[in-house]
Amino acid sequence: MLLEQYKEAIENSNIVSKTDINGIITFVNDEFCTISGYRREELIGRTHNIVKHPNVPISNFQKLWNTIKEKKTFKATVRNRAKDGSDFYLNTTITPILDEKGEIEEFIAIRYDVTKEIELKFALDKKQELLFMQSRFASLGQMIANIAHQWRQPLSELTLTLFSLKKSSEKSEKENVLKYYNDSKKLIKDMSQTIEDFSNFFNPNKKTLLFYLTDAINDAIEILKNDIKKNKIHISIKSENILVDGISNELTQVIINIILNAKDAFLIHSIEDKKIDISISKSYIGVEVFAFIIIKDNAGGILEENLERIFEPYFTTKHSSLGTGIGLFISSLIIQKSLHGTIEAINIDNGAKFTITIPITERR
């Protein structure tokens, strides 16, 4: 009697099915019928392929069968397709039921619906993806300005070189023609490389590679060099040569966001002697090795009531003309997801201090 009550409780609160050793459905409860949209008689005698989603790889089912045939329990979140074509997601536990001889008699699957949670996660991931793109487009203006600046001098040189090439050609000065031709090719190659360097920043299909933290920081400073020079910001770097595994350009974006925030704070607080100090080091915490990037400025600091919110999306204390408030949110996502690290901010004397911590022990 007690066993029957347990069975009823499980069937009423979960999505339950049973199959024979060949995977043929022998039992489904009402909850299974409700979520799948199939009647019981449409399910009995069929395999679970009837609710298999076409986008789920065959390898997933191979793993499932390999596990349960070894008399082990299989657990996974499974994407399914209902009779009406809609998707639903089930947290699934499949357990082999053994007879007295220890042989598999049947399989019982107990599931519960997590469709809303998965759809919410997808929605959040999509929103984060859009925020990443918005952040990249915000950086695009900075990139174009730097390309234009870096092209001004070589364009002037190219104009003069081509003029000299024309004159030498008219005078049949073969040596000078060859010289100016080669000079022109070099100038064009250098200008092309500038485009290549900047366009790589926006490449969405980058692979994780070992890179030096110093290189990512130097790239950020190179991209921002016009802003840094224009605003008379002095940046000092103290660094160890530390390799990490990740996407260098994404860390570069984080450094860009932090430097630009400091630049805006310098302007807001009318700071004359503008300084940003960057240090890179590594240290043990317990048995693990971590890389530390510390960025300090003297830009007046962050209001204490805002410190806990600066990594939230769209949170900003600046005028709308100075930013959207997604830079630090994107930075925290990059550090967490791409580098498996953390980023935090505190106030120090007359400024702010950002600490980026990146684990490197298991990634070397």
Secondary structure, DSSP 8 states (H G I E B T S, - for coil): -HHHHHHHHHHHHSEEEEE-TT--EEEE-HHHHHHH---HHHHTTS-GGGGB-TTS-HHHHHHHHHHHHTT--EEEEEEEE-TTS-EEEEEEEEEEEE-TTS-EEEEEEEEEE-HHHHHHHHHHHHHHHHHHHHHHHHHHHHHHHHHHHHHHHHHHHHHHHHHHHHHHHHTT-HHHHHHHHHHHHHHHHHHHHHHHHHHGGG-TT---EEEEHHHHHHHHHHHTHHHHHHTTEEEEEEE---EEEE-HHHHHHHHHHHHHHHHHHHHHTT-SSEEEEEEEEEEEETTEEEEEEEEEE-S----HHHHTTTTSTT---S-GGG--S-HHHHHHHIIIIISS-EEEEEEETTEEEEEEEEE-GGG-
